[in-house]
Amino acid sequence: MKLQKPKSEIANTYQAKKLVRLPELIDPDTIDELLGFIREGSFEQISNSNTYPEQSHISWGQQRVADKEGRVGDDRIFHFFGQSAIKELVEVATDKEITTDHYCWINRYEAGKFIGPHRDAPGAATLLICLQTVEGPEYGGSLIVKDQEPPSRIFLQPGDGILFGADEYFHYTEPLEPSVANPEPERIIMAARYYAAT
Ligand SMILES: O=C(O)CCC(=O)C(=O)O
C-alpha cells in the first residue's frame, strides 16, 4: 500500500468532506494477485435485484466475499482490507477506532452495466479500490458521488482508491461502453465497509 499524500492531509480532507481520493494506493503486482484470486473464486452472490431493484444492472450481481464475521472461506480480499496499514489509514482518516469485522464485496461490470444511485448501509467509512477499468471516462465507468454540487465525477484507474461516506452520499456509476479496441469492457472494484468500535 502506498500513499501519495501525508496521512495528516488525508485525515483533514476526509474529516472535512467525508471523501478522499487515494491514487495509486496499490501496486500492479497486488492488483494482479487480487484479480487472480477474484477470477478463480466462487463467491456467494448477493441477490440485489430483490432488495434493491435499482441495483439490478450490476453484472454478476454483487459478490459477497466475507460475511460480517469474515467467515466465507479463505478470503484474500477480507484479509487485504484488514491488514494493519489499511486499517490504520481508515482510523487516521475517520478519527475512529475501527473494528475487525469489516464487510467486503466485489462488483464486476460488463458492457452496458452500472450501479444505480443508492446509499450503502451504515458504517464508519467505505474504502473502494478499482482493480480493472476501461481506457478512459469516455467509455463509462466513472463513479459519481453526490457529495457536493455539481457531484464529484471520479474515474478510478486500476490501483486507485477512494475512502468515502457511502452511507451518507448517494453514488452511482456510468454504464460501460464497448469500443472497437475493447468490445468486451470490464470494470472490477472491491470495497470494504468499516465499522467504528463502540
Ligand atoms: O463500482 C463503483 O464504483 C461503485 C460501487 C458501489 O457503489 C457499491 O457497490 O455500493
Ligand as a Chemical Component Dictionary entry (heavy atoms), coordinates in Angstrom:
data_LIG
# 
_chem_comp.id                   LIG 
_chem_comp.type                 NON-POLYMER 
_chem_comp.pdbx_formal_charge   0 
_chem_comp.three_letter_code    LIG 
# 
loop_
_chem_comp_atom.comp_id 
_chem_comp_atom.atom_id 
_chem_comp_atom.alt_atom_id 
_chem_comp_atom.type_symbol 
_chem_comp_atom.charge 
_chem_comp_atom.model_Cartn_x 
_chem_comp_atom.model_Cartn_y 
_chem_comp_atom.model_Cartn_z 
_chem_comp_atom.pdbx_ordinal 
LIG O1 O1 O 0 -18.489 0.491  -8.752 1  
LIG C1 C1 C 0 -18.401 1.507  -8.093 2  
LIG O2 O2 O 0 -17.513 2.350  -8.287 3  
LIG C2 C2 C 0 -19.427 1.794  -7.025 4  
LIG C3 C3 C 0 -19.905 0.568  -6.300 5  
LIG C4 C4 C 0 -20.970 0.839  -5.307 6  
LIG O3 O3 O 0 -21.491 1.911  -5.199 7  
LIG C5 C5 C 0 -21.432 -0.228 -4.412 8  
LIG O4 O4 O 0 -21.042 -1.381 -4.582 9  
LIG O5 O5 O 0 -22.229 0.053  -3.489 10 
# 
loop_
_chem_comp_bond.comp_id 
_chem_comp_bond.atom_id_1 
_chem_comp_bond.atom_id_2 
_chem_comp_bond.value_order 
_chem_comp_bond.pdbx_ordinal 
LIG O1 C1 DOUB 1 
LIG C1 O2 SING 2 
LIG C1 C2 SING 3 
LIG C2 C3 SING 4 
LIG C3 C4 SING 5 
LIG C4 O3 DOUB 6 
LIG C4 C5 SING 7 
LIG C5 O4 DOUB 8 
LIG C5 O5 SING 9 
# 
